[in-house]
Amino acid sequence: MERRWPLGLALLLLLCAPLPPGTRAEEVTLMDTSKAQGELGWLLDPPEDGWSEGQQMLNGTPLYMYQDCPVQESGDTNHWLRSNWIYRGEEASHVHVELQFTVRDCKSFPGGAGPLGCKETFNLLYMESDQDVGIQLRRPLFQKVTTVAADQSFTIRDLESGSVKLNVERCSLGRLTHRGLYLAFHNPGSCVALVSVRVFYQHCAETVHGLAHFPDTLPGPGGLVEVAGTCLSHAQISPGSAGTPRMHCSPDGEWLVPVGQCHSCPIGFYRRDTETLHCLKCPQHSTAVSEGATICICENGHYRAPGEGPQVACTRPPSAPQNLSFSASGTQLSLRWEPPKDTGGRHDIRYSVECSQCRGIAQDGGPCQPCGKGVRFTPGASGLTASTVQVEGLEPYANYTFTIKSQNRVSGLDSSSPSSASLSINMGHAESLSGLSLKLVKKEPRQLELTWAGSRPRNPGGNLSYELHVLNQDEEWHQMVLEPRVLLTKLQPDTTYIVRVRTLTPLGPGPFSPDHEFRTSPPVSRSLTGGEIVAIIFGLLLGIALLIGIYVFRSRRGQRQRQQRQRERATNVDREDKLWLKPYVDLQAYEDPAQGALDFAQELDPAWLIVDTVIGEGKPIMIVTEFMENGALDAFLKGDKHGIKSHRVTLRLPSLSGSDGIPYRSVSEWLESIRMKRYILHFRSAGLDTMECVLELTAEDLTQMGITLPGHQKRILCSIQGFKD
């Protein structure tokens, strides 16, 4: 009997038979010999007498398989077949092996019992390894998986009739830890053909259950794996359910034991994506007409602008602008309006202006045509965000119609035209103000006479006037005139004034002209005539003579009065009585307080005055304050017996109007005296109301008050220093 029997046509028929259907789990194949494009090259042991590789053609494609049939051997057979290294990867811990094979019935051999030691089974083994170990078989390292037995074996009659059945065996390899593995097939004495070997692992495929999404999941090494689901974008977790919906992935790659579920968003609500936790109410002016909506549809006449998501409320185009008005000056026009009453729920309103020139008023049906390129709009004719625009280049005595349109980002989505409002203007009263300039006609110290280029309106019904704006460093005012000429009066001499003018028409005021500077004349000093000089000299001489006479008269009378008082005191008053002098004098009894002080001081006896201390070595100085003329001090100095050779006496009269040493009643009086009257308001604004407040002023203080001229600062500070000295 031959050792190897041919499979022939019978094997070809077997390969064409249908395979059992697969499971619902998804499979990832690691190795499949039925798809091999060349010889498999597995390790044979022994290489000559055991397993052998064969090839069959199936639909023009070669199919490689291994077969072994030790029919002439006696006793136990020990033939090994080892696969190449199979890479498992790092993910699956369970691997499945599917075998397709045929086994011959031992009774089908001649003699009825088959060869000695004939078997109808073979063994499947595996070995884990992190890398390919080459041609080393390493039999002791292999672990047995199972003994493979055929459900249906074939006989020689089945082979002749072509009814040989193909057996399929599946087994699992669990808790794998290495990167790869080897499979081994041990034949103890059966006549077997290994048609194909497939190694794969299973996983629970991505699925949707109960409106919840569950991701692709690998089975775990310990049994079922619990997986949390996510409600679909149009659903949310059902009220009263036990939290997030869950299912369990089995080792066979099937979803089992669902827990919890989701339900669709109700009408009027939506859920855009799974990142949103709950169903949301439709935004304003939108609705969801069915359950499970992922977006709310805008109501009729409302839209979403490009780029706006479903969470944004639907809006509509704005209504027309309101309350159009204008003001004209010459051929220049300023258009103004108010925002639309209905903004459509948006804040991105833009305006555009269209201009038409008409023979008559547009509302009366007069023919109109677009304005030419000479009409200019500032800042522009479209894309305006402010509710005003300046128009230039208009023609006098022409009729214009201006149309203001309001739009937003959804205006282009509506089939109707943008809302607008129109305004018709008659430029019959326009007066061109181009080239307007002021000219000086005459100037005086306190007057300026000015004129400017301008003319009366060319139409008889015109009513034209002018407004002047005049200002200098200290003041400003406005003045209205009817003619292009003005006489400014009550001005300051030698002072610069800034003047500008604009035209006033029934259509409104025009723009101001450029600033013009004019300066008044310095004050005029008039020379005196000869007669006036003689009169002044005569008056001065007469005044001097009168003062000398009064001085001599009062000196003599005072001397006689002092001598008389001294005689009376010497005869009638003793020294002890002199101690009882009046300690004060009541100045209220005197019309002139100075006279009261004089009478009080005359009661001092010259004999009571003594030199207390002499200050200095070379020239002694005595400083005495005396309130009278030729009184006790005069008598003391005349009778001085202490040898004071030089006397320096300082007489200090009390100030009846201010602080001692400051002979001014107010700050304004002081500033007038030093010709700094222009700074009175500066001192008042700084809160300096009394003369005591100004004594500590510095140059920096004056600069902060607005007094910046160096000459004026020097004059003020010198005057203050005089008070201190």
C-alpha positions, 0 to 999 in steps of 0.5 A: 500500500502506498504511504501517501494517497492522492486527494484528487478530485475529492478534495477539490469538491470539498473546497467548493462546499459552503462554509458555516456562517460566521458570528455577529462579532467582527473578526480581525485575521492574523493568519489565513493559509487559504489566502497565501500567494506562495508556499507556506514554508512551515517547519517539518519534523521529521522533514522527510517522513512526516508532514508534506506540503501540497498544492491544489488549483481552485478557480485558477488560484493555487491553494497550499495545504499540508497532509500526512498519512503514515500507513506503512509504519508500525507502532506510534507515530510522532510527526510534527508540523510548526507554523511560522511566527504569528504576530498578535500585537498589543491589543487582543488577549484572546485569539481563535484558531479555525481549522479545516481538515479531513481524516480517513476512517481507519476501517476503510483500509484493506483488512478492516482495521487499517495499519497498525497504530492507525488514529483518527485524531491529531493534536493542536499546540501553541507556544508564545514568543516575543520574536521569531525563533527561526527553525528551532522547534522547541517541542517542550515549550509547546502547550497543548490546546486540544485533541482534534477529532473529525466529526465525519471521516471518509472512506475509499468509497467516499473518495471515489464518489466525491462525497468527502466531507470537510471538518471545521474545528474552532478553539480559543487561546486565552490570556496571551501576554507575548507579542506573537505565537507559534502553532504546532500540529502533532500527528500520532498516526492518522491519515489527515489533510490540513486544508486551511488554518486561520488565526484571528481575534474577535471584538464587539463592533461599534453599534447603536442600541436604544438611541445610544452609541457604543464604540468598538471594544475588545473583549477583556481577559476576565470575561464581560467588559462593561462599556458606557454608551453615549446618547445620539445627537438627537436624543438624551438620557431617559428621565428616571433611568439609571444614569448613562446607558451601558452594555457588556462586551463578551469574549466572543465579541457580542454585545450583551446585557444592555442597561439604561437607554436614551430617548429622542428630543421632544418637539421644540427641542434639539441636540446638535451633537454628543458633546451637548449633555441635554436636549436644548430648547429651540432658539428664538424664531425657530422650531423643531416640528418632529422628535429627535431634531438635531437642528431647529428650522427658522420661521418664515421670514427669519434666517441665520447668517452664514457661519452661525450655528443652530444655537443662534436665534433666527433673525430678519432684515431691519426696517427702514431708517427713521427721521431723515434730516439734513443741513446744508451749507453752500453746495455741501450737505450733511444727511442724518437719520435714526436707526430702524425701529425694528433691527431684526434682532441683530446689531450688525446694521449697515447703511448705504446712500443712493443719490438721484438728481431730478428735474422736479421733486421725485415724489411728484414724478419728476424725471430723475437720474443717478448723480454723477461722479462729481458728487462725493460721500464722506466717509462713503456711500455704502457700508456705513455704521454711523447714521450720518454722511457728508455730501459734496459736489452738489449743484446750486438750484438743483433738486436731489433725492437721497435714498437711505437703505438699511441692511444686515447679514441676513438681508441677502437671504430674503427675496425682497429688497432692503428697506429704505427711506428717501429725502428730497432736497431743493438746493435753490438757496445754496451759496458756495463758500469755497475760498472764503477768507477774512481781510483786515480793513482797519485796526486800532488799540481797542478795535478791529474792522474786518471783511470777507469774501462773500455775496448775497444769495443769487435768488431773490428770496434768500436770507443770508447771515454770518456767525463770527467766532472770536477768541484770545487767550482769556476770552471768546464770544460769538457774534451774528452779522448780516453783512460780510463786514464787522467792527469788533470793539472793546478789545485789548490793546496790542493783543492777538485775536483768532477770528473765523466765520461761517454762513447761516442759511435757511437750510442750516449753518455752513462750516467755519472758515479757516482760523485767521489771526489779527492783532490790535495796535499798541496804546498811543502815548500823546506828547504834552504841549508847552502850556501843559508842561508849565502847568504841571511844573507849577503845580509840583512846586506849589505842592512841595511848598505847601508840604514844607509849610505844613511840616514846619508848622506841625514841628514847631507846634509839636515841640511846644506841646512836648515842652509844656507836657514835660513841665507839667509832669515834673511838677505834678507827678512823682516817680511812684505815680508814674507807675500807674500809667494806662496799660492800654488806650481805647482806639474806638474813642478816636476818629483817627486810630493813629492819633490814639496811638500817639497820645498813648505813646506820649505818656512815656517818660524819656527817663524810663528808656535805657540801653538794654543790649548793644548788638554788634561790635563796630556799629551798634544798632538800636531797633525801636518801634515808636508810634509817634513823632518826636516823642520819648525816643526823640528825647531819649536820644537827645539826652543819651549819655551812653556814648552811642556814636551812630544810631540806626532807628527803624520806625515801623507803623502798624498796618490797619488794612492787612498783615504787618509788612503787606500794605494791600487789602486783597490779592487783586489790589496787589496784582493791579499794583504790579501790573499783573491784573490779567492773572487775577482769575489764575489766583482765584482758580488756585484758591489764593484769596488772601495775601498770606497765601501768596507768600510761599509761592514758587516758580513751579507753583506759578507754572502749574497755575498757567503763568508761564512767561518768565518775565511775569513770573520774575515780577510776581516773585520779586514782589513776594520777596519784598514782603518777606524782607 
